[in-house]
């Protein structure tokens, strides 16, 4: 089999209103050999990928797809289902698919949905290899395929904090654009947009972030305002650091002055040799060349989350550890814990797998053990010095037990630093009594706190901490979108687009317009060329000055990558005629009408669809739209569609 082309349709498209991968696949000689004629193919597929049993296919019942394979179906159809299942097994659950033969015998459009585009594309290619191996009786190495897709998923997907905010926005009908491969996301359109980068927002002050990143400055500000913090010293010189050790005394915490995510932090430093290792680790992670040596407070590790001035979540964090049973070695205990279904690769599950790094090896050695040692029954051995979930730690929700005095301390601390979203790290015997009374204190403020421990705690209630973020960014009464007018058709698109732009410009709007001539913002061309595809639409909708978008939508862009937006307020279809047939798999005028009908399909329920009543194919699009319909005609008095429409009110 040969993949002739594979493309990502990131918006509403010819096949579906959801994002899809479209793969043009030549199955070659297999066109003459359906699955029923491939020796042992059904049996090997069922044995190698038994989870395909859940695929109902057109039969409509579990096992339906296997029935189709047994009775005989074409290999393009099998590739579609395998591509979907490979993604699902890699923790990217998705289920829409279509396979249709093209005008070229043996060549199929294999279409399937995806969660992460890069992983989806790779799943398409791997599914072809998988099926060929099954045909040839070879081992397709399913475990290796799944791991490869998991690696791509972790590399390209949004992190749990970012995705939780995006999911909450989508739930409320707020559109979004991912602006880079990382966690920079735009919520909303045009002048009503807000941006986030993980848990920092467009409302996060740069001065507050500077404070939070400088741990010493944070500590000084809080101490001055009477917030309990541990005693400590900041220095860039090893000699002064040694003096601080003598003054403060062991045990100590050593950390970079400007680090984050627990990098370079060593807790429980209790001798000179250990201090030297900890100092080097902190200095290695410090960007400004300074290290903090501070008193180690007694107690557990807690993280409080404050959003928009209110404490919304609190968790007790426990470093990665194993508990002895008197039988298994430390290595075997770690392996057993990593088999816990709650643990997974990266962020795929509630917990992260525990890896054995130099810090783990040192802690095991300091305890007088090796990886082959057997712990006594009930003995707990900590494998990390910090309790970050990313290093295998666990989290217990304790919000409902926090003492009001500590709620006040956390909310006030974040207000002093000036953050809209902030994490407060506390070490204390407990948080059910006031910190000043139990000897606890704030050890750090985080400007971009992770949400994962609150969204999916190991124990206790899950907290939807994304909800107050969206409440803050889009309070009641604030719109997240701008009006979008989308124009398509065979002829007259650009003229119609320009006329609409001119009307709204005279009405005082700052219009963003896409045409075959270029992209215009407030009547000034900012990019020249045929700009009628999804990237051009995105250019307009991400511009923070635009309050109304007028977007010409040509067939080429819709076929190549789908639309650049999911809904519009007004959709206009001028006409459909035989023009440019034979390009990108569109060979008939009916297929061309299907492409154009995407615009009426995405008009909002309270929107308006403007259709050419003189064109039979355009009139038929009235059945696909949810919006109010307005017809136009060159001979409206004699047009029965217009007459009937007017009679209906």
GUTOR-259630 format. One record per residue: y, x, z of N, C-alpha, C, O in turn. Coordinates in steps of 0.05 Angstrom, whole numbers, plus 5000, padded with zeros to 4 digits. Last residue first. Example, Ala and Ser with C-alpha at 12.3 -4.5 7.8 and 13.67 -1.06 7.14 Angstrom:
495552575142497952735143500152585157502352685161 488652645156491052465156493452645156493452855169 
END
This chain:
568141305129570241375148570541675152572241765167 564941135090563641185116565641275138564941315161 568341145048567540885058566340915086566740745104 568441695038570941565048570241285060571441205080 563241765019564141905043566641775055566841755080 563341464973561541384995562441515021562341395042 567041774943567541494949565841394973566941264991 564442264940567042244954567541954962568441904984 560042114910559642244937562242224953562042164977 562141914863560841734881560441854909560641714929 568242034834565942174845564641994867565941934887 572841834815570441744801567941884812565741864801 576642064847576641764845574041664832573241444838 576042614841575042484865574942184864573342054877 575443044804575542774795574542594818572642444816 574943514831577043504810577443214800579443154787 574043484902573143424875575443424856577743354863 571343614967573543624948572343584920570043644915 569543365032568943415004571443444988573543334995 568043565096570243485079569443555050568743785044 564143405153564243485125566843385112567643155115 563143715216564243495201564543585172565143825167 556944105226559844045228560643795212559043685197 551844235215552244075239555143985241555843805257 548544245151550744315169550944135193550243895191 544844085115544244315131546344385152545944555169 546443685082544143625099543643855119542143815139 550243905051551243725072548943665092549443595115 548044155009548344315033549344145057549344235079 548443824965545943814980546143975007544543925025 553243984942553043734956550643714975550743604997 551544454917553344474940553244214956553244224981 548444244876547244434895548844464920547844484942 552243934848549843804860548643984881547843894903 559043924851556744114847554344004862554443984887 563143604866562443604838559943774831558943764809 564343704918562843454912561943444883560243284876 564044264953564844174927563043934919560743964914 565844245023563844265002564944144976566543964975 567044495085568444405061566644455037566044685031 565744335151564544445127565944325103565944085099 568244475215568644325190567344475167567644715165 565944405285567344535262567344355238566644125239 562944265326565644155326567244275304569744245303 558344555314558144265315560944135315561243915303 559845095268559544985295559444675293560444555274 556145335213558645195222558045065249556044925252 551545545192552545665217555245545226556345645246 550445255146548545245168549645345194548945255216 554545385110554545115122552645105147553244955166 552545935101555145875113555245595124556045575147 547545895076547646015103550345935116550445885140 548045725024547845515045547745625073547945475092 547746174992550446064998550345865021552345825035 542146234990543846445002546546325011547446375033 540745764963539745814990541346025005541945995028 543145854914544245644931543245674960544745624979 539646244895542446314899543746114918545346184935 535045944889535046164909537946244915538546304938 536845614848536145494874536045704896536945654919 537445964807539945854818539345714845541045704862 533146534813533746264805536246164818537146274839 532547044833532047004804532646724795532746674771 533647534876534647264871534447214840536047324825 532348064885530247864888531147584884529647394889 536948374872535948354900534048114905534147984925 538348014813539048224831538048164859538247944869 537347564783535647794778536248034797534848234796 544047334769541247284775539547534769540247684751 549547334762548347574774545447514783544547624803 549746644761551346884759549947114774549147074797 549646004754547946224746549646474741550746514719 553245744812552545754784550946004777550846184793 556245354860553845534855553245514826552645304815 562545344895560645244875558245434874558345654887 565045404948566545324924564745204902565244984892 564645245013562945324991564245224966564444974962 566845435077567645325051565645425030565145665029 567045275145565545395124566245265097566245025095 570145395207570345265181568745425160568945665158 567945685248569245425254569645265229569545015229 561445995253564245985243565345705249563845515253 556646465280557746195276560546215265561846425267 555347005276553246815279554146525275552546355267 557047545231557747365253555747145254554447085233 555747815186556847975208557647805232558947905250 549547635153552347595160553147765184551547845200 545148115121545747875135548747845140550248025132 544548565089544548605118544948345134545148365159 543648415035543248695044542948715074541248865084 544947885030542247965023541648245034539348295042 550347895045548447715060545547795054543847785072 552448245007552448315035550448155051549148255069 551647934960550548204963550348284992548248385000 554447444964551547444965550347724971548347754985 560247475006558947494981555947524985554947605006 565147165039562347245043560847235016560347025005 571547265067569947205042567147325046566847545055 574547025123572547215113571147115088569746915088 579547025166578846895141577047085125578047295116 580946945234579547105214578946925190577846705192 586047015282584646835264583447005242584747185231 588347415312587847155326586646945308586146725317 588048115320587547885303587047635319585547645339 588348565352590848425346590448165331592247995329 583448815359584548665382587248525376588248395394 578148775315580948845316582348685339582348435337 573148585308573548775330576448865332577049005351 573548265263572948135288573148325312573348225335 574448645221576448445228576048335256577948315272 569648935223572149075225574448885233576148955249 565848535213565948655240568648805244569748805266 566848465159567348245178567548355206569348265221 565048955141567848885137568648655156570748665168 559648925152561249135165564249075163565749145181 557948485120557948465149559648675163560848625183 562348445061559748455075560148455105562348445115 566648495029565748215034563148215049561848005051 570348875003569848865031569048585040570348445055 571149294955569849044958568849024986566849134994 577449624972574849604961573649334964574949154974 581149915026581049824999578149824989576549994996 583949755087581649875074581249755047581149505044 588449515102587749745118585249885107584650105115 593949175076591349275070590749525087592249715088 597148675113597248955104594449055099592649025116 596948165134597948195107598148485097599348535076 594348255183597148165183598448235156600648345154 589848635151590648555178593648495177595248675171 584848635102587748605108588048515137586648335146 580448985061580848855087583848865094585149065091 579548834990579849005014579948845039579748595039 577948534947579948744942580348924966581249154963 574548154962573448354943575448574938574748784926 576548085032576247995004574948214987574248424997 578147885096576348055080576147925052575647685050 583447885144582247765120580447975106581248205104 586547655202584847865191583347755167582047545170 593047445219590547385205589147645197590447835188 596647195266595947465258593147445246591147445261 600446595249598046735259597947025250599047105230 604546295229605146485251602746625262602946765282 604046015184603945855209604346035233604445935256 603846385145606346245147606446075173608546015183 598446525154600546725159603246595162604746665180 595946065138595946135166597946355173598946365196 596946095082597645865098597945935127599845865140 594546585068597446545065598446305082600546325094 589046495077590446705092593546655091594846685112 588246105038587946035066589446235084590846165102 589046414991590746174997590646105026592646045038 585046804996587846884997589646645003591646675018 580446484991580846645015583846715018584946695040 581046284940581046094963581646244988583146155005 580546764911582946604909583246414933585346384945 575346924925577647084933580146934932581846964950 572146494904572046564933574646714941575946654961 571546334852573846234867574046324896575746234910 564446244844567146294833569246194852568846004867 560146184880559946374857562746444846563246674840 561046224952560846084927560646284904560946524909 564746225015562846324997562746154972564145944970 568446365073568546255046566346385029566146625028 570046185139568246335121568146205094567745955092 574246275191573946115167572346285147573246495139 574446265260573346405237573046205214571745995217 578646315317577746155295576746325271578146515264 575846745368578146665352577046485329574646505323 573246745436573146765407575846715394577746645407 573846645489572546895482572546945452571847165442 579146365528577346355505576146635500577446835506 579746155594580246375575578146365553575746355558 578145735626580645695610581145925590582845895572 575346125677575645865665578345835650580445915660 574946835657575346615677575646345663576346345639 571947315635572647065621572846835641571046665642 571347715673572447785646573347535631575347545616 569247445718571647605720572947655693575447635690 564647205697566747035710569447185712571547065708 561947665683562947485662565047295673567047235659 560947845735562348015716563547845694565847885687 557947445760560747485769562347675751564747675750 553147515727554747265727557547315737559447225724 550447975738552047965713553847725713555947725700 547447895782550048035787551648045761554048125762 543347505805544547515778547347635780549347485780 538347795845541147695844542247725815542047935803 532147635874533647755851536447625850536747385853 530247715942531447545921532647715899534047905904 524548155958526947985963527947845938526747845917 522648785929522248565948524848405951527048515947 524549055885521749055890520948835909518748715907 529448695845528648845869525648845872524248655863 532448635793529548625796528748795821527449005818 537948625801536748435782533748405786532648185784 538649045835539348785844538148565826537548345836 536949495808535749445834536449165845534949065862 540249465761537349415760536149345787534549165789 545549595757544849325767541949285771541149085783 549050195776546850065762546249795774546449765799 556150285775553650245790551550105773552149915758 560750645762559050505742556350455755554350565746 563050865806564750715788563150565767564150375755 561050895873560250925845561950745827562150505832 562051275931562951045916562251095886562751305876 558351515989559251535961560151265950559251055959 557451426041557051706032557951736003558251965993 559651086097559651086067559451376058561051536065 555351056156557851106141557451086111555151076101 553150956225552850976196555451016182557551026195 553450876279553651146269553251176239553051406229 553750356298551050476295551050756284548950876280 559250226299557650216324554950356322553950456342 561150266248562450426269560850426295561150616311 557749876222557350166218558750326240557550526249 555249316258557449456246557049756244555949876263 548449106240550549156261552749326248552249456228 545549086196545748836210547648866234548448666246 544249536172546849426164547249146177549048996169 541650136204541449866194544149766185546149896191 542750676206540250576217539650296208537250226204 545550886142545750766169543050686179541250646164 549251026087546951126102547451026131549451096143 551350726027551450736056548950856067546750786058 555050665969552650785981553050836011554950966019 557450165931558050305956555350405968553650245975 559950085866557550105883558250265908559550475906 564349625834563849875848561349855865560649645876 568949365791566149365797565449635810565949845798 574349495796573649215792570649165797569848955807 577149965843575249885823574849585820575049445840 580350215881581650065859579749975837580649925815 579550445930579150615907580350485882581250615863 580649995961582250245965581950425941583950545932 576649645943579549575938581249825941583149865926 572249895964572449865934575349805927576349895907 573349826019572950096007573350085977574750265965 573249276025575749426029575649696016577549796005 567949166017569949045999572549196001573949235981 565649466060564949526032567049416013567849555994 568049226106568349516101567749576071569349726059 566248686101569148756101569549046094571349106078 560748766108561748646083564748716080565548796058 560848956159560149146138560849036111561449186092 562248506187564048736189563448936167565249066157 557948156177560548106165562448346166564048386148 551748486162553748406182556448366169557248516152 546748256118548948436122550948326142551848096140 542747916103542648016131544948206137545048316159 543047776050543447566070543447666098544147506116 541748266023544548156023544947956046547047956059 537448576013538048516041540748376044541948386066 532048735970534548585973534948516003533148406016 529749385962529249125976531848985980533749095991 526949835915529349705926528549435939526949285928 524450505903524150215905526650095919528150235932 524251075856524850935881524450635880524050525859 523751345808521351225820521751085847519850995859 528451495788526551715795524151605810522651755823 531251035780530551185756528651425762527451525744 532550865831530350735817529350895793527050885786 534051355880534751225855532251105842530051225842 534051595930532551345927533151205900532650965898 532652315937534452085934532851835926530551855918 528452655942530452655964532352425961533652355981 521652475930524352525920526252515944525652395965 517052365957516852545934519552605921519652775903 514552306023516652256004516652465982516352705987 508752056049509952306039512052226018511452105997 505751756105507651726082508851986074509852136092 499351586128501451796127503151756101502051726079 495051246124497551136134499851336133502151256138 490351756131490751466127493351376140493751416164 492752386110491452216129492051926123494051856110 492252646043493852546066492152376084490252236075 489653206014489052926020490552846045490352976066 492053645962491653575990491053275993492053115977 493353775911490453715916489953635945487653565952 498553895912497853655898494953575903494153345900 499254135980499254175951498553915938497853715952 503354186040501254076024501354185995503354315988 507654246075505254406080502854316063500554366071 512354026063510653876082508054016088506353916103 514154376025515454376051513854226072513954286096 510854205982510454475994511654486022510454596040 513153715971510253725978509653995993508254006012 518253875958517853695981514953705990514353696014 517254175912518354305936517954135961517254235982 515253805877513554025885514554155910512954245927 519853485871517353375882515553595893514453575915 523253845846523953735872521553625886521153665910 520653945798520854165817521654065845520754175865 516653335788518553545780518753755802517253755821 512852845768512653075786514353295775513753435756 515052165766514352425753514352645774515852635794 513251515772514051745787513151995772510852035766 515950985730513751165737514851415753517151505748 520250485757519750705739517450875749517050915773 519849765764519850035775519250245753518050175732 519949325730521549325754521949605765524149675774 519649615662518749445685520649465708522749595707 522449935626520949695616520049515638519649275633 525550375630526550135643524949885636525849665639 520650865628523450815627524250575643523650555667 514450545634515950755621518850685619519550475610 513150255699512850285670514550515660515850655675 510549855753511750105742511250125713509250025702 507749405764510649385767512049635756514449625751 502449555760503549405738506649375740507949305720 500850215779501949955789503249805766504949915752 499850705761498350495748499150215758498250015747 502651015796503750975769502250775752503250675732 499151015839501750865841502950815814504150605809 495251355818494551075825497050905827497150675817 498051825814496851705790496251415795496751245777 499151915868501351885849500351745824501651555814 493951985887495651765898497951705879498651475875 492352435860490952185854492551945865492551735852 495852805884495952765855494652495848495752345832 493952785936496752695930497052645901498352445893 487252505937489152725938491952625932492252395922 484051995977485252095951487152325956488552335977 482851916032480751966012481952105987480852305978 486751756067484651926078482551996058480552136065 490851496044488651326053486251486064484151376069 498151566045495351666046493351456054493951266068 502951356001501851306028498851376027497351276011 508651645969505851545968504951525997505951646015 515151505939513351615960510451515955510051335939 521951505922519251505913517451635934518051845945 526351235974525551435954522651405946521051285960 529150595977527050775989526250975968525450895946 534650205994533350375974531450575988532150696008 536649556002535649796017534049945997532249845984 542349235974539549315973539049555991540649735993 546548695957546048925975543048985975541448795976 551748345922548948435925548748665944550748815947 557048215924555248025910552248105913550547935907 563148225955560448335956558448135945558347905955 568948215915567048065931564348205931563348285910 572448445878573248425906571348295925571948265949 569648465830572148305832572848245861573748025868 563948635864565048565838567448385842567248175856 559949105897562448945899563548895871563949085856 553949245926555249205900557549005903557248785912 551049745966552449495965553849475938554949685928 545250065983547150035962548349755963546949565960 542650516033543350236024545350256001547050436000 537750866067539650876044540150596034538250446028 537350946139536250876112538550886092540950906099 538751496184538251216176537251196148536451386136 544051946200541351846206541151556196542951396198 547552366154547452136172544552046176542952066158 548953026149546952826141546852606162546152656185 555253286132553453196153551452986142552252806127 555853646070556653456090554453386109552053426104 558853986019556854026040557653836063559853856074 560053945951560553825978558253875996555953815989 562754385902560354265915561254165943562954275956 565754505838565954465867563454315878562254155864 566054515783565454765797565554745828565554945841 566554075754569054195762568654445779570554575788 561353915744563053985721565554125729566654285714 555254055774558154015779559754105754559454325745 550054195768550853935758553853885760554853685750 549954705791549054675763549954405751550454395727 551254595843553154745827552454715797554254705780 546554355861549054205860551054335841552454195826 542854775857542354525842544954365839545454245818 545155145892544955215863544454965847545654935825 544554865940547254945930547155005900548954915885 539054825945540654585942543354645931544454495914 537655365952536555215929538254975923538954915900 540355466000540955625976540055485951541455475930 537855106035540655076028541455226003542955125986 532855326040533155056027536055016018536554905997 534155776068532955806042533255546026533855546002 536355556116538055716098536855746070538255726050 534554856127534455146133535955296111536755186091 535054326112534654386141534254686147533554756170 537253776076537254076076537154176105538854106121 537253226066535453336086535153636085533053746091 538153185995538453066022536453196041534253266033 541753385941539453455958539953345986542053415998 543753235876544053165904541453245919539253175910 543353285821544353515836544553465866545553635880 544252605808543652865797544953085814547253075821 545352085822543552235839543052515830541452665842 549051865787546151795783544351975800541952005792 553652435786552952145787549952115783548552305776 558752915810556252825797555852525798557452385809 562953205831563553015811561052915796561152835773 561153555870563553395876563953175856565252975863 554053555882556353625866558753445872558353215878 551553635950551753495925554153595909556053705920 547553636007549053805988549153665961547053585951 547053456073546853356046548653536029550953596036 543253736129545653696112544953546086542653526078 541353776199540753746170543353666155545253556166 545254376211543154226197542353976212542753976237 552454446217549754456227547754296210548554096197 557954526212556854256212554054246224553454066240 558655086216560454906230559254626234559354516255 554855316183554855386212556555186228555855126251 556255076135553655026146553555086176552554936193 561155306126561055026131558354946144558254776161 559655826114561255786138561055486146560955426170 557255736065555555826087556955786114555755716134 561755586035559655396039557855476063557055306079 564456066033565555846049563455626054563555496075 560756336000561356436027562556216044561756186068 560956055952558456045968558956135996557756036015 566155635932565355905939562955895958562955745978 568355155925567155275901566055555906565155685888 567754585969568354865963567154945937565254825927 568854126020568654165992569354455986571354555996 565453876077567254076066566754086036564454066027 564953336127564053516106566253706097568453696106 562452756163564153006162563053186140560753186134 561752116131560652346145562652586143564152606124 565951546145564751726126563651966141564652026163 568850916157566951116167565651276145564351166128 575650836143572950766134571050986144571651216141 581050956152579350876174576550776167575250646183 583851166111584150876115582250776137581950536140 582151686109584951636117585351346124587051276141 577051606089577351706116580151646127580551566150 578251456036576951266054577351346083577851176100 580651926016582051676016580851476036582351346051 576452306023578952336037580552076039581752016060 572452095989571852136018574452156034574652036055 575052145940574151885950573851895981574751725995 575552695937577952535938577352255949578852145965 570152825935571752925957574252765960575052695982 568352605887567252505913568852595937569052455957 571052385834571552605852570752525880572252395894 569751895814568252125804568752375821567052555822 573451565840570551535846568951775836566951845849 578251735816577851755845574851755851573851925866 577351605763577851885770577351925800576052115808 577051045768574651205759574951495766573051625775 582250935782580150875800577551025794576151125811 584851095735585451235760583251185780582551375795 582950715699582150995695582751165720581251345726 580350085720582650275718581650565716579850645730 577149605683576749825702578950025698579350135676 577549235644579349195667578949415688580349415708 573649345608576349395599578449345621580749415618 568749625654569849425636572549505627573749705636 562349905670565249935669566349735648565149695628 556949855665558249675683561249745688562449655707 556749995598554949955620556349765640556849545633 562749855581560950085576559150095601560050185622 565749285550564349405572563049665563562249685540 571648915532569549115527568349215552569549215574 573648285505573548465528571348675521569548615506 577847905459575548075466575948215493578148255502 581747605437580547505461578147675471576647595488 583247815389585147855411583947765438584947835459 576647895365579547925361581147965386580348125403 571447605407572647685381575647725383576947605400 566347785456568447625445569547745419568647955410 565248425478564648145484566947985473569248035480 562749035456565048845455563948565460562148475446 560049595488559649335477562249175477563649185497 556750195498559450075492559149815477558049815454 552150475508552550225523555350105519556249945535 550150755447549950755475550450475487549450275477 551350725394548450725401548050715431545850655440 556850245394555650505389552650495396551650285404 558049715398559949885384558950165380560150315365 555349095389554749355401556249565385555949585361 558748495400558148715381557348965397558749025417 557847795416558148075423557648255399556248185380 560147135437558947325418559447615427561147675444 558446685486560346895480559047095461557047205468 555246285506556246255479558346465471559846425452 552946395553555346225554556646195526558846085524 548846725539548146465551550546275552550146035551 551747175525550447015503549746735514550046535500 553147355576555247275557554047095536555146885529 548147485597549747275610551947175592552546935591 546747895561545147655562546647425575546547195566 550648275574550648155548549047895548549947705535 549048395627551748285622551848145594552947925592 543948595617544248365635546948225630547147985630 544949045585543648815573543848565590543948335580 547449385623548849295599547649035588549048845583 543049465658545649355668547249235645548249015647 538749665626538549405640541149285650541549045650 541349915562540249945589540249675603541449485594 539549755495541549755517540049775543537849675547 535250195457535949935469538249975489538650195499 533950725440535950565425536750305439538950195432 530150965473532351125461534650955450536951025452 526550575486528150695508530550845496532650855509 524350485435525650265450527550385472529850295474 522050975423524350875407525850655422528250645421 518050965463520051175463522451095447524751145455 515150515446516450515472518650725473520750675484 513050705398515050485397516450465423518850395424 509651095418511751175399513950955398516351015399 506050775447507750965461510151055443512351085453 503650495405505150355425507050535440509350465445 501050915378503050755364504850615385507350615382 497551095416499551275407501851125393504151185396 494150645421495750745444497950925436500150905447 491850605369493650405379495350505402497750455402 489050895326490351015349492650845360494950915360 485950695285488850695281490450815304492850845302 480250995262481550915287484550925283485651135276 477650705200478650925217479950815242480750585244 476150355160474350405182475150635201473450735215 479750235121478150475117476150525139474550715138 482249795145480849755120478849985116476549945107 484750055188482749845193481049805168478549775170 488350375160486250505176484050305182481650375182 491649975138490150155120487850295135485650325124 493849765184492149595168490449765149488049705144 496950215202494850095219492849935202490449965205 500650285161498650495166496250385183493950445178 503349805168502049855143499950065146497650035137 505349875219503449655215502049685188499649615186 508950285214506450345228504450125224502050175224 513050025186511650245173508950295187506950345173 514549645226513749555199512149775185510049715173 515949965268513649795271512649695244510249665240 520750175249518450355252515850195255513750275244 523949715252523449845226520950025227519250025209 523749635308522749435289522149555262520049495250 526350085328523450045334522249835315519849865308 531349975307530050225300527050205305525350295289 532549465332532449495303530749745295529049725278 529349125381530849375377530449455347528149495339 527048645367528748655391530548905389532948885393 525748245308525648485323527448465348529048275350 521847865259524047905278523648165294521548285293 520047985191519347945218521748005237523348175230 517547935125519847905143518947845171517147675175 515848195065514748165092517148165112518548365114 515448025002517448065022516247995049515547765054 510648354959511448154978513848224994514348465000 507148444900509348534916510448304933510948094923 503348204868502448414887504648524905504148694922 507648084814505048044826504248274845504548514838 514347954824512548164816509848124829509748134854 517047574850516347514822514547724810513347684789 513847594915516147614897515247534869512947454865 511147204968510747364944513247364927514547164925 512847255037513047105012512647294988513847514987 512247155104511447325082511347165057509946965055 515547155166515147015141514147225121515147455120 516247065238515447215214515147035190514546795192 517847145306518447005281517547185257518047425257 517147395358514947245345515547105318513746965309 517147885411518547745389516447605372514147705372 518048325462516748075455518347925434520647855439 516948915473519148795457518048535446517348525422 512849215495514749075513517248985498519448995510 509249375458511049575467513349455484515549565486 506848905444505349085462507049305472506449425493 510848715409510348575434508848755454509448755478 510349085367512849075382512448935409513349035430 505248945349505749215359508349225375508449365396 506148415333504448465356504848745367504848785391 509348475287510248315310508748385335509948425356 505848775255508448875262509648735286510848865303 501648405248501148655263503848785272504048885294 504048015217503147945245502648205261503248205285 505248315170507348165185506448115214507948175233 500148475153502148675162504348545178505248655198 498047985137496948125160498848325171499248345195 501247875093501247685115500147825140501247785162 499648285059502448275068502748095092504348155110 494348165048494948375066497848385076498448465098 492647465048493447715035494547915055495447845077 486347175073489247175069490047445057488447625056 480746865092481847015070484846965067485746755061 478046695136477746525112478846675088478046615065 479647095172476747055166476346895140474646965124 485147025174484047275165481047245157480247355136 485446505194486546555168485346815156484646835133 483246585244481846405226482746465197481146465178 487146915266484447035261482846855242481346955226 491146535272491546755253488846885246488346945223 489046195312489546095284489846315264488846295241 488646325363486446415345486846335317485246405299 491745725385490946005391488546085374486545935371 494245335328492745355354492145645359492045805340 496545305278497845175300496445185327497345065346 495745495227493645325238494745175263494044935267 499645855215499945585204497945385215498245145213 499546215278499946205249500145915240500845735256 498546375330497546115321497546085290495845955279 496746915365498346845341497046585329494846595319 493247065404495446885412497046795388498646605391 490047435380488947165384491146965391490946735385 492147925381492947755358491847475361492647295346 489548205420491848035429492947875406494647695411 485848535396484948265404487248085412486947845412 485448985356487948855365487348565374488248375361 480149145349482249345354484749225365486049345382 477148685340476348865361478649055369478949115393 479748455297479448295322478748475345479648425368 479148855259481848775268481648625294483348675312 473648865253474949105263477749035273478649135294 472648345232471348435257472848665269473248675294 475648345184476148145205475148245232476448225252 473148775156476048785164476648595187477948665206 467948795136468348845165471348845173471848925196 470248865071467948895088468748965117469949175122 474348395045474448675055472248695076472348565097 474647875031473048045013473148345022472148515007 478147645066475347545067473547715049471047705052 483147855052481747965075478747875077477148015088 483147924979484047805005482247905028480248025023 484048304929482148304951483248194976484348334993 488048364893485548244883483448214905481248124900 491748614923492448354913490048204902489847954903 489949114932489248914952490048634943489248444956 492149454896489649334888488749114908486948954902 498649334922496949464902494449314895494549074890 502449144955499749174967497749274946495449304953 508849314967506949294944504149344956503549564964 513949015003511349155005509649104980509148874973 519949035033518748975007516249145004516449385002 521848765093520348985081519248895054517748695053 526748625138525548535113524348775099525748975095 527548425205526948645187525748535161523948365162 532747995232530048045221529948325207531948435200 536247555275535947815263533047865255531247795269 536446845255536047055275535847325261535247335237 536346485216538946525228538846745249540846825261 532546705158532746595185535646635195537146795185 532646875105530146785117530446635143528946455149 537847035092536346855073533946735087533146505080 541247035156540447145130538846945114538546715123 545347235211544147015195543647105167545247235154 544447965222545647705227544247485211542247535199 541748415206542548395234543848125242544448075265 536648615175538448385171539348315199538048165213 534749245153535349085177537348865169539548925159 529549415106532349375114532649205138530849035144 525849775060525849645086528649635096530049845095 521849825000524549815013524149685041522449505044 516649924986518749974967521549984979523250134970 511050175013513550045021515750115002516550345001 504650084987507150234985509550064994509949844985 497650175000500050005000502550185000502550395011 
END
